[in-house]
Amino acid sequence: MRVLVTGANGFVGQPLCRRLAELGHHVAGAVRGQPYLPDCVERRPAGRLVADGNWSAALEGMQAVVHLAARVHVMHDASHDPLAEFRAANGAGTLRLAEQAAQAGIGHLVFLSSIKANGEETTHTPFGPLNAAPVDPYGISKLEAEQGLAEIAARTGLAVTVLRPPLVYGPGVKGNFRALIRLVNRGLPLPLGCCTHNRRSLIGLGNLVDAIRAVLDQPPHPGQCRVFTLCDAEAPSTADLVRSLARALGRPARLLPIPVGLMRLGAGLLGKGAAIQRLTASLEVDGSALAAAIGWVPPETLDEGLTATARWWRNKES
């Protein structure tokens, strides 16, 4: 299969390209400028993620597209109008790519959405493909893109698969998870010892790459847009996640038993309430629909994914 990957130089894009090439696919990476790409990837010019972007050169001769490129979620967005910025890139830019893919005769587009299209936290029911109620600009833009893709699929016959992963960890991870690795690796005490009753679904990079491989192998019918939530098999509490990460790093897990309510109160007074709420609340994902549709289950356990992450971190730090 001839597969175009947008965002091919990114955290997910590089290992995905390598994996697809290992399986015998011809892989083209749509990138801007001259970033590093694996030798197995054909370099193609990416269109801009805007309503009038031009993807024709990148799409020529391709049979499927995996769309990873996006305006990513950030904790402190400095944009004057974040929702407008997210809608321009993740919404209009994605739909422009899909329209041009359909015009080019491409059969299947895989769109990497986000569990933020569902919302920020769960109470009694894990997030699945249907219960979507995003609350932040990034999640809103992703859900609106999904809805636009469904319309394009029905109108043009393009087959679309949408994947909504939770937080992705693995070698090369950035953001909050990288910060957590650094803290645990230093052996610093963390006030998370009482965070034992929440559940936080994640997905290892290896599992996400394998899921994308699997949906490419089993595309939907022409004109169909299918949506899947996906995650690792385990959904640890925050405290258990820290313990597992510490074990993978070969460090002690120093967890202070600070009551969750007290921690949230103190964080609120310091203006960090939203961050602590996310850390201590549950965000549980139901991945059963993907298993039922194509038989996919995560090939790596949480411990295996964290071990690979810890190995990368030690090599990076040495």
FENWOQUI-V430412 format. One record per pair of residues at least 4 apart in sequence whose C-alpha atoms are under 6 Angstrom apart, sorted by the first residue. I is the first residue (numbers start at 0). J is the second residue. D is the distance in whole Angstrom. If there is no record, write none. Layout:
{{I | J | D} {I | J | D}}
This chain:
{{0 | 24 | 5} {1 | 25 | 5} {1 | 61 | 5} {1 | 62 | 5} {2 | 26 | 5} {2 | 61 | 6} {2 | 63 | 5} {2 | 64 | 6} {3 | 26 | 6} {3 | 27 | 5} {3 | 28 | 6} {3 | 64 | 5} {4 | 28 | 5} {4 | 64 | 6} {4 | 65 | 5} {5 | 28 | 6} {5 | 29 | 5} {5 | 66 | 5} {5 | 67 | 5} {5 | 68 | 5} {6 | 12 | 6} {6 | 67 | 5} {6 | 68 | 4} {7 | 12 | 4} {7 | 13 | 6} {7 | 28 | 5} {8 | 12 | 6} {8 | 13 | 5} {8 | 36 | 6} {9 | 13 | 6} {15 | 208 | 5} {19 | 24 | 6} {20 | 24 | 5} {26 | 40 | 5} {27 | 40 | 5} {27 | 41 | 4} {27 | 42 | 6} {28 | 41 | 6} {28 | 42 | 5} {28 | 43 | 6} {29 | 43 | 5} {29 | 44 | 5} {29 | 45 | 4} {30 | 44 | 6} {30 | 45 | 5} {31 | 45 | 6} {43 | 57 | 5} {44 | 57 | 6} {46 | 52 | 5} {46 | 53 | 5} {46 | 54 | 5} {47 | 52 | 5} {48 | 88 | 5} {48 | 92 | 4} {49 | 87 | 6} {49 | 88 | 5} {49 | 91 | 6} {49 | 92 | 4} {50 | 91 | 5} {50 | 92 | 5} {50 | 95 | 6} {62 | 105 | 5} {62 | 106 | 6} {63 | 105 | 6} {63 | 106 | 6} {63 | 107 | 5} {63 | 108 | 6} {64 | 108 | 5} {65 | 108 | 6} {65 | 109 | 5} {66 | 110 | 5} {67 | 111 | 6} {69 | 89 | 6} {72 | 137 | 6} {82 | 86 | 6} {82 | 136 | 5} {85 | 89 | 6} {85 | 137 | 6} {85 | 140 | 6} {86 | 90 | 5} {86 | 140 | 5} {87 | 91 | 5} {88 | 92 | 5} {89 | 93 | 6} {89 | 140 | 6} {90 | 140 | 6} {90 | 144 | 5} {100 | 105 | 5} {101 | 105 | 6} {101 | 157 | 6} {106 | 157 | 6} {106 | 158 | 6} {107 | 158 | 5} {107 | 159 | 6} {108 | 159 | 5} {109 | 159 | 6} {109 | 160 | 5} {109 | 161 | 6} {110 | 161 | 5} {111 | 162 | 5} {112 | 141 | 6} {112 | 162 | 6} {112 | 163 | 5} {113 | 163 | 4} {113 | 164 | 5} {114 | 163 | 5} {114 | 164 | 5} {114 | 165 | 5} {115 | 133 | 6} {115 | 138 | 5} {116 | 131 | 6} {116 | 133 | 5} {116 | 138 | 4} {116 | 141 | 6} {116 | 142 | 5} {117 | 131 | 4} {117 | 132 | 5} {117 | 133 | 5} {118 | 132 | 5} {118 | 133 | 4} {118 | 134 | 6} {120 | 281 | 6} {120 | 282 | 5} {121 | 281 | 5} {121 | 282 | 5} {125 | 283 | 5} {125 | 284 | 5} {125 | 285 | 6} {126 | 284 | 5} {126 | 285 | 6} {127 | 228 | 6} {127 | 285 | 5} {128 | 226 | 6} {128 | 227 | 5} {128 | 228 | 6} {133 | 138 | 5} {133 | 139 | 5} {149 | 224 | 5} {151 | 155 | 6} {152 | 156 | 5} {152 | 157 | 5} {152 | 158 | 6} {152 | 222 | 4} {152 | 223 | 6} {153 | 222 | 5} {156 | 221 | 5} {156 | 222 | 4} {157 | 221 | 6} {157 | 222 | 5} {158 | 219 | 6} {158 | 221 | 5} {158 | 222 | 5} {158 | 223 | 5} {159 | 224 | 5} {160 | 224 | 6} {160 | 225 | 5} {161 | 226 | 5} {162 | 227 | 5} {162 | 228 | 6} {163 | 228 | 5} {164 | 229 | 5} {165 | 201 | 5} {166 | 201 | 5} {167 | 202 | 5} {167 | 203 | 6} {167 | 204 | 6} {168 | 172 | 6} {168 | 203 | 5} {168 | 204 | 6} {169 | 203 | 6} {169 | 204 | 5} {169 | 308 | 5} {170 | 308 | 5} {170 | 311 | 5} {172 | 177 | 6} {173 | 177 | 5} {180 | 184 | 6} {182 | 187 | 6} {188 | 253 | 5} {188 | 254 | 6} {189 | 254 | 5} {189 | 255 | 6} {190 | 254 | 6} {190 | 255 | 5} {190 | 257 | 5} {191 | 238 | 6} {191 | 254 | 6} {191 | 255 | 6} {192 | 238 | 6} {192 | 254 | 5} {192 | 255 | 5} {192 | 256 | 4} {193 | 256 | 5} {193 | 258 | 6} {194 | 237 | 6} {194 | 238 | 5} {195 | 236 | 5} {195 | 238 | 6} {197 | 236 | 5} {197 | 280 | 6} {197 | 281 | 5} {198 | 234 | 5} {198 | 235 | 5} {198 | 236 | 5} {198 | 281 | 5} {198 | 283 | 6} {199 | 234 | 5} {199 | 235 | 6} {199 | 236 | 6} {199 | 281 | 5} {199 | 282 | 5} {199 | 283 | 6} {200 | 234 | 4} {200 | 283 | 5} {200 | 284 | 6} {201 | 230 | 6} {201 | 231 | 6} {202 | 230 | 5} {202 | 231 | 5} {203 | 304 | 5} {206 | 297 | 5} {214 | 218 | 6} {227 | 289 | 6} {228 | 286 | 5} {229 | 286 | 4} {231 | 297 | 6} {235 | 239 | 6} {235 | 240 | 6} {242 | 252 | 5} {245 | 249 | 6} {245 | 250 | 5} {245 | 251 | 6} {245 | 252 | 5} {247 | 306 | 5} {247 | 309 | 6} {248 | 309 | 5} {266 | 271 | 5} {266 | 272 | 5} {267 | 271 | 5} {267 | 272 | 4} {272 | 276 | 6} {276 | 280 | 6} {290 | 294 | 4} {290 | 295 | 5} {290 | 296 | 6} {299 | 303 | 6} {302 | 306 | 6}}
